[in-house]
C-alpha cells in the first residue's frame, strides 16, 4: 500500500508541475496507484517468508521445552 501511495503521489506531482488537466492528473494517479499496489503485492509475495512456518516452529519449540521440563527431576521429595 505504501508503494502504491508513493507512486501515485509522484505521478500527481509530476502531472501538476507539467500543468496537465486535473481529470487527467487523477486518472494518472489512479493508474499509478494500481500499478504500485500490484507491484508491492508481488514483491511481498516473492520476497517475504511465510508466517505460518515461524508459528509452527515456535509451537514445536514450546512443546519440546515443556516435554524436557516434565522429564527433568525437580529435586523435591
C-alpha positions in Angstrom: 0.0 0.0 0.0 2.9 2.3 0.8 4.5 1.7 -2.6 1.2 2.4 -4.4 0.6 5.6 -2.5 4.1 6.9 -3.1 3.9 6.2 -6.8 0.5 7.8 -7.1 1.7 10.9 -5.2 4.8 11.2 -7.5 2.5 10.8 -10.6 0.2 13.5 -9.3 3.0 15.9 -8.5 4.6 15.4 -11.9 1.3 16.0 -13.7 0.5 19.1 -11.7 4.0 20.5 -12.3 3.5 20.0 -16.1 0.1 21.7 -16.0 -1.9 18.7 -17.1 -5.7 18.8 -17.0 -7.0 17.9 -13.4 -9.1 15.0 -14.7 -6.1 13.5 -16.4 -4.0 14.0 -13.3 -6.5 12.0 -11.3 -6.6 9.2 -13.9 -2.7 9.1 -14.0 -2.7 9.0 -10.2 -5.2 6.2 -10.1 -3.3 4.1 -12.6 0.0 4.8 -10.8 -1.6 3.7 -7.5 -2.9 0.5 -9.1 0.4 -0.4 -10.7 2.3 0.4 -7.5 -0.1 -1.6 -5.3 0.2 -4.6 -7.6 4.0 -4.4 -7.7 4.2 -4.1 -4.0 1.9 -7.1 -3.5 4.1 -9.1 -5.9 7.2 -8.0 -4.1 5.8 -9.2 -0.8 4.6 -12.4 -2.3 8.0 -13.3 -3.7 10.4 -11.9 -1.1 8.8 -12.5 2.4 9.0 -15.6 4.4 5.7 -17.3 5.3 4.5 -16.5 8.8 2.9 -19.9 9.3 6.3 -21.7 9.3 7.5 -19.5 12.1 4.4 -20.1 14.2 4.8 -23.9 13.8 8.4 -23.7 14.7 7.6 -21.7 17.8 4.9 -24.1 18.9 7.2 -27.1 18.3 9.9 -25.4 20.4 7.4 -24.7 23.2 6.4 -28.4 23.1 10.0 -29.5 23.3 10.6 -27.2 26.3 7.6 -28.4 28.2 8.5 -32.1 27.5 12.0 -31.7 28.8 10.8 -29.8 31.9 8.4 -32.7 32.7 11.2 -35.3 32.3 13.7 -33.5 34.5 13.7 -34.2 38.2 12.6 -31.2 40.2 14.6 -32.1 43.3 11.7 -32.1 45.7 10.6 -35.3 47.6 
